[in-house]
Amino acid sequence: MKKSLTFIVSMLLVVAMVLGACQPKPEVPPTEEPVVEEPVVEEPVVEEPVEEAVEEPVEEEPARLVCEEPIKIGLISDITGLLQSYGDWMVRSFMLGMEYATGAPGSAGEKFVFADAQENVFKIDDCEIIVYVRDDASNPELTTTVANELIDVQKVDFLVGTVSSGAAAVLQGLADAAKVPLIVAPAAANDITGVSFNPYTFRVSRNNYQDAMNECVALTQQYDNFIQLAVDNAFGHGSAAAFRDACSQLGGNFIADDIYAPVTTTDFTPYMEQIAASEAEAYILTWAGAGFISIVQAAADQGVTDTKELGTTFIDNLMMPVFYSNAIGTTAGIVYHYSAPQNPINDFLIEQLKARYEAVPDLFDADGMNAAIMIVETLKKTNGNVEPETLVAAMEGIEFEGPKGLIYIRPEDHVAIQDMYILTLENLTDPNAMFYTFVDTTRPEPPCLLPEALKDRCGEIPWGSLGGN
């Protein structure tokens, strides 16, 4: 029985297993490939540039010159004296300088003639500038008379002048006492901005040292041994000292003491005898005004012309054929010749002198024009303020463009730093005085020659000489 039951149970298990095997398998959903989503790349949003409102620059109108009363200038020159030709150049070029700087001719018209008018009125903006012209005939006594009239009666704000260094020395004393700024032109004596310095005296002319430094560049390249003849006044003594210093610095040798002749000398025989007896290769001459013809004659008579070279700066167009007639081919320095600078202001000076005066610019025409331009540029700096201290402060260190290019007024001693020229003489017959070929431009910076009591003003500039002794 047990066997049968066991058997039955076993059979039931088998049937159950078979039945279980016959059951359908549950459906398994098909496996889907995973969907990988592409990353969405967003297009960068490019913002259109927003144009900012740019304000157009507003051009400011230049400040107009303001002056409650007319500004007054006293121009003193030699109209009738021994240096008349120099004085004529100063007056005509000063008026052209005023015209250039203000933009229109003065009330006297395009050509100023002293016999017809002693005043000329210019305008800049709404400001009137009156120029009073006076003749001192290079006579210091007359300089005093006309300067006092300009200061006390006309109440001038500026003085300009004069041709003679001796007269200029008198003028600067009067200007200092009255506290009226003075612009010296064309006088060249060192003393004016040296031992006679005062804070109211300025210059646009060169000084003796600048002449010498420029000339010695040319001389020492040609000769070794020198002797000097100079006029016996402040101009002559200053020039001789400057030449001795400047040429010695460049290797030149002076084989004798300097020779001085009075300004009134008419017979130069004894002086030329000394030069002829020396062993110098070249003689340096410092002279101004009358006397050139007598000097040339004495040099020829004593054989100096045959044995020595003339070693001095070129002079004015009128006297060049007299003084340099035997010196074609000479290379020398000159303060100014109209053919040397190349700039629009010099072009204006040349064109207007030819058109109005039927002349070409001469030795000191640049000085006259520079003096006028300096005054107008000073007034622009002060906006018309003519208080003496204000003017002096504006003039010290001022820079402006003139016929010779950039002029710089050295604040330490009021010397005008400016270009000078070295030229070679080619002919003396050109009707327009085109006598030269250009060699070089120099810009001499002379020593500070203030008296020892004012030495501290010189700062870093060599004092007393180029070597600072």
C-alpha positions as CSV (number, residue, x, y, z in Angstrom):
1,M,0.0,0.0,0.0
2,K,2.8,2.3,0.9
3,K,4.4,1.4,-2.4
4,S,1.3,2.3,-4.3
5,L,0.9,5.6,-2.5
6,T,4.5,6.5,-3.2
7,F,4.1,5.6,-6.7
8,I,1.0,7.7,-7.1
9,V,2.6,10.7,-5.5
10,S,5.7,10.4,-7.8
11,M,3.5,10.2,-10.8
12,L,1.6,13.3,-9.8
13,L,4.9,15.2,-9.4
14,V,6.0,14.1,-12.9
15,V,2.7,15.2,-14.4
16,A,3.0,18.5,-12.6
17,M,6.5,19.0,-13.9
18,V,5.4,18.1,-17.5
19,L,2.4,20.4,-17.2
20,G,4.6,23.1,-15.9
21,A,7.0,22.7,-18.8
22,C,4.1,23.0,-21.3
23,Q,2.9,26.4,-19.9
24,P,3.7,29.3,-22.3
25,K,6.5,31.6,-21.3
26,P,5.5,35.1,-20.3
27,E,6.0,37.7,-23.0
28,V,9.0,39.9,-22.4
29,P,8.6,43.2,-24.0
30,P,11.3,43.8,-26.7
31,T,14.3,45.7,-25.4
32,E,14.5,49.1,-27.1
33,E,17.7,50.7,-28.0
34,P,18.3,53.6,-25.7
35,V,17.5,56.9,-27.3
36,V,20.4,59.2,-26.9
37,E,19.2,62.8,-27.3
38,E,21.5,65.0,-29.2
39,P,22.4,68.0,-27.0
40,V,20.6,71.0,-28.1
41,V,23.2,73.6,-29.0
42,E,21.8,77.0,-28.7
43,E,22.8,79.5,-31.2
44,P,24.7,82.3,-29.4
45,V,22.6,85.4,-29.3
46,V,24.7,88.1,-30.9
47,E,23.5,91.4,-29.7
48,E,23.5,94.1,-32.2
49,P,26.0,96.8,-31.1
50,V,24.2,99.6,-29.7
51,E,25.6,102.8,-31.1
52,E,26.4,105.1,-28.3
53,A,25.7,108.7,-29.0
54,V,29.0,110.3,-29.6
55,E,29.1,114.0,-29.1
56,E,30.7,115.9,-31.9
57,P,33.7,117.9,-30.5
58,V,32.7,121.4,-30.3
59,E,35.4,123.6,-31.6
60,E,36.0,126.4,-29.2
61,E,36.6,129.7,-30.7
62,P,40.0,131.1,-29.7
63,A,39.8,133.6,-26.9
64,R,39.6,137.1,-28.3
65,L,42.2,139.5,-27.1
66,V,40.7,141.9,-24.5
67,C,42.1,145.3,-23.7
68,E,40.2,148.1,-22.0
69,E,42.4,150.8,-23.5
70,P,44.7,150.8,-26.6
71,I,48.0,149.1,-26.2
72,K,50.9,151.4,-26.9
73,I,54.3,150.6,-28.3
74,G,57.3,153.0,-28.6
75,L,59.6,152.1,-31.5
76,I,62.9,154.0,-31.4
77,S,65.3,153.8,-34.4
78,D,67.9,155.7,-36.3
79,I,66.1,157.5,-39.1
80,T,68.6,160.3,-39.8
81,G,71.9,159.3,-38.2
82,L,75.1,157.4,-39.1
83,L,73.2,154.0,-38.9
84,Q,70.2,155.2,-40.8
85,S,70.1,152.2,-43.1
86,Y,69.9,149.8,-40.1
87,G,67.1,152.0,-38.7
88,D,65.2,151.9,-41.9
89,W,65.2,148.1,-42.0
90,M,64.0,148.0,-38.4
91,V,61.0,150.2,-39.0
92,R,59.8,148.6,-42.2
93,S,60.2,145.1,-40.9
94,F,58.6,145.9,-37.5
95,M,55.5,147.1,-39.4
96,L,55.4,144.0,-41.5
97,G,55.8,141.9,-38.4
98,M,52.8,143.7,-36.8
99,E,50.8,143.1,-39.9
100,Y,51.8,139.4,-40.0
101,A,50.9,138.9,-36.4
102,T,47.6,140.8,-36.4
103,G,46.5,139.8,-39.9
104,A,46.1,143.2,-41.5
105,P,48.1,146.3,-42.4
106,G,48.1,149.3,-40.0
107,S,46.4,152.6,-40.4
108,A,49.4,154.1,-42.2
109,G,48.8,151.7,-45.1
110,E,50.9,149.0,-46.7
111,K,54.1,151.1,-46.8
112,F,55.2,153.0,-43.7
113,V,57.0,156.2,-44.4
114,F,58.3,158.1,-41.4
115,A,58.2,161.5,-43.1
116,D,54.4,160.9,-43.6
117,A,53.4,159.4,-40.3
118,Q,54.9,158.7,-36.9
119,E,52.1,156.5,-35.7
120,N,50.6,153.3,-37.1
121,V,47.5,151.7,-35.6
122,F,46.9,147.9,-35.8
123,K,43.9,145.8,-34.5
124,I,43.7,142.3,-33.2
125,D,40.2,141.2,-32.4
126,D,38.7,144.3,-30.8
127,C,42.0,145.5,-29.3
128,E,43.8,148.5,-30.8
129,I,47.6,148.6,-30.8
130,I,49.3,151.9,-31.5
131,V,52.9,152.0,-32.6
132,Y,54.7,155.4,-32.1
133,V,57.9,155.7,-34.1
134,R,60.7,158.1,-32.9
135,D,64.1,158.9,-34.4
136,D,67.1,159.0,-32.0
137,A,69.8,159.2,-34.8
138,S,71.8,156.8,-32.7
139,N,72.5,159.7,-30.3
140,P,72.2,158.7,-26.6
141,E,71.0,162.2,-25.7
142,L,68.3,162.1,-28.3
143,T,67.4,158.6,-27.2
144,T,66.8,159.9,-23.7
145,T,64.6,162.7,-25.0
146,V,62.3,160.6,-27.2
147,A,62.2,157.8,-24.7
148,N,61.0,160.1,-21.9
149,E,58.3,161.5,-24.2
150,L,57.1,158.0,-25.0
151,I,57.1,156.9,-21.4
152,D,55.7,160.1,-19.7
153,V,53.4,161.5,-22.4
154,Q,52.3,158.6,-24.6
155,K,52.3,156.1,-21.6
156,V,53.7,153.3,-23.7
157,D,53.4,149.7,-22.5
158,F,56.4,148.5,-24.5
159,L,59.6,150.0,-25.9
160,V,61.5,148.6,-28.9
161,G,65.0,149.7,-30.0
162,T,67.5,150.8,-30.8
163,V,70.3,150.5,-33.4
164,S,73.3,151.7,-31.5
165,S,74.4,149.6,-28.5
166,G,75.4,152.8,-26.7
167,A,72.0,154.3,-27.2
168,A,70.4,151.0,-26.3
169,A,72.2,151.0,-23.0
170,V,70.7,154.4,-22.2
171,L,67.3,153.2,-23.2
172,Q,67.4,150.1,-21.0
173,G,68.1,152.3,-18.0
174,L,65.1,154.5,-18.7
175,A,62.9,151.4,-19.3
176,D,64.0,149.9,-16.0
177,A,63.3,153.0,-14.0
178,A,59.8,153.3,-15.6
179,K,59.1,149.6,-15.4
180,V,58.4,149.4,-19.1
181,P,59.5,146.2,-20.9
182,L,62.1,146.9,-23.5
183,I,62.8,144.7,-26.5
184,V,66.3,145.4,-27.8
185,A,66.9,145.2,-31.6
186,P,69.2,145.2,-33.4
187,A,71.9,146.3,-30.9
188,A,74.3,143.4,-30.2
189,A,76.5,144.4,-27.2
190,N,76.9,141.6,-24.7
191,D,76.4,144.1,-21.8
192,I,72.7,144.7,-22.6
193,T,71.8,141.3,-21.3
194,G,75.0,140.9,-19.3
195,V,76.5,143.3,-16.8
196,S,73.8,145.9,-17.5
197,F,71.0,143.4,-17.1
198,N,67.7,144.4,-15.6
199,P,64.4,142.4,-15.4
200,Y,62.7,144.7,-17.9
201,T,65.2,144.3,-20.8
202,F,64.8,141.6,-23.3
203,R,66.3,141.1,-26.8
204,V,65.5,139.5,-30.1
205,S,68.8,140.5,-31.6
206,R,71.7,138.2,-31.2
207,N,74.6,139.2,-28.9
208,N,78.3,139.4,-29.6
209,Y,78.9,135.9,-28.3
210,Q,76.4,134.4,-30.7
211,D,78.1,136.2,-33.6
212,A,81.5,134.9,-32.5
213,M,80.4,131.3,-31.8
214,N,78.8,131.1,-35.3
215,E,81.8,132.7,-37.1
216,C,84.4,130.7,-35.2
217,V,82.9,127.4,-36.5
218,A,83.9,128.6,-40.0
219,L,87.2,130.4,-39.1
220,T,88.9,127.6,-37.2
221,Q,88.3,125.2,-40.0
222,Q,90.4,127.4,-42.3
223,Y,93.0,129.2,-40.2
224,D,95.0,128.7,-37.0
225,N,96.4,132.1,-36.0
226,F,94.3,135.3,-35.6
227,I,94.6,139.0,-34.7
228,Q,91.6,141.4,-34.0
229,L,90.7,145.0,-34.7
230,A,87.5,146.3,-33.0
231,V,85.7,149.5,-32.4
232,D,86.5,151.0,-29.1
233,N,83.1,150.8,-27.4
234,A,81.0,148.3,-25.5
235,F,80.0,146.5,-28.7
236,G,83.6,146.2,-29.9
237,H,85.1,145.1,-26.6
238,G,82.3,142.6,-26.1
239,S,82.8,141.2,-29.5
240,A,86.6,140.9,-29.2
241,A,86.3,139.0,-25.9
242,A,83.7,136.7,-27.4
243,F,85.8,135.9,-30.5
244,R,88.8,135.3,-28.4
245,D,86.9,132.8,-26.2
246,A,84.8,131.1,-28.9
247,C,87.7,130.6,-31.4
248,S,90.1,129.5,-28.7
249,Q,87.6,126.9,-27.6
250,L,87.8,125.5,-31.1
251,G,91.6,125.5,-31.3
252,G,92.3,129.0,-32.6
253,N,95.3,131.0,-31.4
254,F,95.5,134.8,-30.9
255,I,99.0,135.9,-31.5
256,A,98.7,139.5,-30.2
257,D,96.6,141.7,-28.0
258,D,93.4,143.0,-29.5
259,I,93.5,146.4,-31.2
260,Y,90.9,149.0,-30.6
261,A,90.1,152.1,-32.7
262,P,87.7,155.0,-31.8
263,V,84.3,154.9,-33.6
264,T,85.2,158.3,-35.2
265,T,88.4,156.9,-36.8
266,T,88.8,157.9,-40.5
267,D,92.5,156.9,-41.0
268,F,93.1,153.2,-40.2
269,T,96.7,153.2,-41.3
270,P,98.4,152.7,-37.9
271,Y,96.0,149.9,-37.0
272,M,96.6,148.1,-40.3
273,E,100.4,148.5,-39.9
274,Q,100.1,146.5,-36.7
275,I,98.1,143.8,-38.4
276,A,100.5,143.6,-41.4
277,A,103.5,143.2,-39.0
278,S,101.8,140.3,-37.2
279,E,102.1,136.6,-38.0
280,A,98.4,136.1,-38.1
281,E,96.8,134.2,-41.0
282,A,93.5,136.1,-40.6
283,Y,92.4,139.3,-39.0
284,I,89.0,139.5,-37.3
285,L,87.2,142.9,-37.6
286,T,84.3,144.1,-35.5
287,W,82.9,147.4,-36.8
288,A,79.5,149.0,-37.3
289,G,78.4,151.9,-39.4
290,A,80.7,154.4,-41.2
291,G,84.4,153.5,-41.6
292,F,84.2,150.4,-43.8
293,I,85.5,152.1,-46.9
294,S,88.5,153.6,-45.0
295,I,89.3,150.2,-43.4
296,V,89.3,148.5,-46.8
297,Q,91.6,151.3,-48.3
298,A,94.0,151.1,-45.4
299,A,94.2,147.3,-45.5
300,A,95.0,147.5,-49.2
301,D,97.6,150.3,-48.8
302,Q,99.4,148.4,-46.0
303,G,99.5,145.1,-47.8
304,V,97.2,143.4,-45.4
305,T,94.8,142.3,-48.1
306,D,97.7,140.5,-49.8
307,T,99.0,138.7,-46.8
308,K,96.1,138.2,-44.4
309,E,92.6,136.8,-44.9
310,L,89.7,138.8,-43.6
311,G,88.1,136.6,-41.0
312,T,84.9,138.3,-40.0
313,T,81.1,137.8,-40.3
314,F,79.4,138.8,-43.6
315,I,77.7,142.1,-43.4
316,D,74.8,143.9,-45.0
317,N,74.0,143.7,-48.7
318,L,75.0,147.2,-49.5
319,M,78.5,147.0,-48.0
320,M,79.4,143.5,-49.0
321,P,80.6,144.5,-52.5
322,V,82.8,147.2,-50.9
323,F,84.3,145.2,-48.1
324,Y,84.5,141.7,-49.6
325,S,85.4,142.6,-53.2
326,N,88.6,140.5,-53.0
327,A,87.1,137.7,-51.0
328,I,85.0,135.6,-53.4
329,G,85.0,132.0,-52.2
330,T,85.2,133.0,-48.5
331,T,83.1,131.0,-46.1
332,A,81.9,132.9,-43.1
333,G,79.0,133.4,-40.6
334,I,76.2,135.8,-40.9
335,V,73.4,136.8,-38.5
336,Y,70.8,136.6,-41.2
337,H,70.5,136.5,-45.0
338,Y,67.1,136.2,-46.6
339,S,68.3,133.2,-48.7
340,A,69.2,131.0,-45.8
341,P,66.0,130.3,-43.7
342,Q,63.2,128.3,-45.4
343,N,59.8,129.0,-43.7
344,P,56.5,130.8,-44.4
345,I,57.2,133.9,-42.3
346,N,60.5,134.5,-44.1
347,D,58.7,134.0,-47.4
348,F,56.1,136.6,-46.3
349,L,58.9,139.1,-45.4
350,I,60.7,138.6,-48.8
351,E,57.5,138.9,-50.8
352,Q,56.2,142.0,-49.1
353,L,59.5,143.9,-49.0
354,K,59.8,143.3,-52.8
355,A,56.2,144.3,-53.5
356,R,56.1,147.4,-51.3
357,Y,59.6,148.7,-50.9
358,E,61.2,147.2,-54.1
359,A,63.9,145.7,-51.8
360,V,65.0,142.4,-50.5
361,P,65.4,141.8,-46.7
362,D,68.7,142.9,-45.3
363,L,70.8,142.1,-42.3
364,F,68.4,143.3,-39.5
365,D,65.0,142.9,-41.1
366,A,64.5,139.7,-39.2
367,D,65.1,141.5,-35.9
368,G,62.4,144.1,-36.6
369,M,59.8,141.4,-37.5
370,N,60.7,139.3,-34.5
371,A,60.3,142.2,-32.1
372,A,56.7,142.8,-33.4
373,I,55.7,139.1,-33.3
374,M,57.1,138.8,-29.8
375,I,54.9,141.6,-28.6
376,V,51.7,140.2,-30.1
377,E,52.5,136.7,-28.8
378,T,53.1,138.1,-25.3
379,L,49.8,139.9,-25.4
380,K,48.0,136.7,-26.4
381,K,49.6,135.0,-23.4
382,T,48.4,137.7,-21.0
383,N,45.1,138.2,-22.8
384,G,45.8,141.9,-23.1
385,N,47.0,142.4,-19.6
386,V,49.8,145.0,-19.7
387,E,50.8,145.1,-16.1
388,P,54.6,145.3,-16.2
389,E,55.1,142.2,-13.9
390,T,52.6,140.2,-15.9
391,L,54.4,141.1,-19.2
392,V,57.8,140.2,-17.8
393,A,56.6,136.8,-16.6
394,A,55.0,136.1,-20.0
395,M,58.1,137.1,-21.9
396,E,60.6,135.0,-19.9
397,G,60.8,131.7,-21.7
398,I,58.4,132.6,-24.5
399,E,58.9,130.8,-27.8
400,F,57.6,132.1,-31.2
401,E,58.2,131.6,-34.9
402,G,59.9,134.3,-36.9
403,P,61.7,134.7,-40.2
404,K,64.7,132.8,-38.7
405,G,62.5,130.0,-37.3
406,L,62.0,129.4,-33.6
407,I,63.1,132.1,-31.2
408,Y,63.4,131.2,-27.5
409,I,63.8,133.9,-24.9
410,R,66.1,132.4,-22.2
411,P,64.5,133.2,-18.9
412,E,67.8,133.3,-17.0
413,D,69.2,136.4,-18.8
414,H,66.7,137.3,-21.6
415,V,69.0,136.3,-24.4
416,A,67.3,135.3,-27.6
417,I,68.4,131.8,-28.7
418,Q,68.1,131.7,-32.5
419,D,69.4,130.2,-35.7
420,M,72.4,131.7,-37.4
421,Y,74.1,130.8,-40.7
422,I,77.4,129.9,-42.4
423,L,77.5,130.7,-46.1
424,T,80.1,130.8,-48.9
425,L,80.4,134.0,-50.9
426,E,79.9,133.2,-54.6
427,N,79.4,136.6,-56.3
428,L,78.8,140.3,-55.5
429,T,76.9,141.3,-58.6
430,D,73.5,139.7,-58.3
431,P,70.9,142.5,-58.4
432,N,68.9,140.8,-55.7
433,A,71.9,140.2,-53.5
434,M,71.8,136.5,-54.0
435,F,75.5,136.4,-53.1
436,Y,75.9,133.1,-51.3
437,T,75.5,129.4,-51.2
438,F,74.2,127.8,-48.0
439,V,76.7,125.8,-45.9
440,D,75.2,125.3,-42.5
441,T,72.8,126.5,-39.7
442,T,74.1,126.9,-36.2
443,R,72.2,127.7,-33.0
444,P,74.7,129.2,-30.6
445,E,73.9,129.1,-26.9
446,P,76.2,131.7,-25.4
447,P,77.4,131.8,-21.8
448,C,75.4,133.7,-19.1
449,L,77.1,137.1,-18.7
450,L,75.2,138.5,-15.8
451,P,77.1,140.3,-13.1
452,E,78.4,138.2,-10.2
453,A,75.7,139.5,-7.9
454,L,73.1,137.8,-10.2
455,K,75.1,134.7,-11.0
456,D,72.6,132.5,-9.3
457,R,70.1,133.4,-12.0
458,C,72.3,131.6,-14.6
459,G,71.4,128.2,-13.2
460,E,73.2,125.5,-15.3
461,I,74.3,127.9,-18.0
462,P,78.1,128.5,-18.1
463,W,78.8,131.8,-16.4
464,G,81.2,134.4,-17.7
465,S,82.6,132.4,-20.6
466,L,82.0,129.3,-22.6
467,G,84.2,127.4,-20.1
468,G,82.3,128.8,-17.1
469,N,85.2,130.9,-15.8
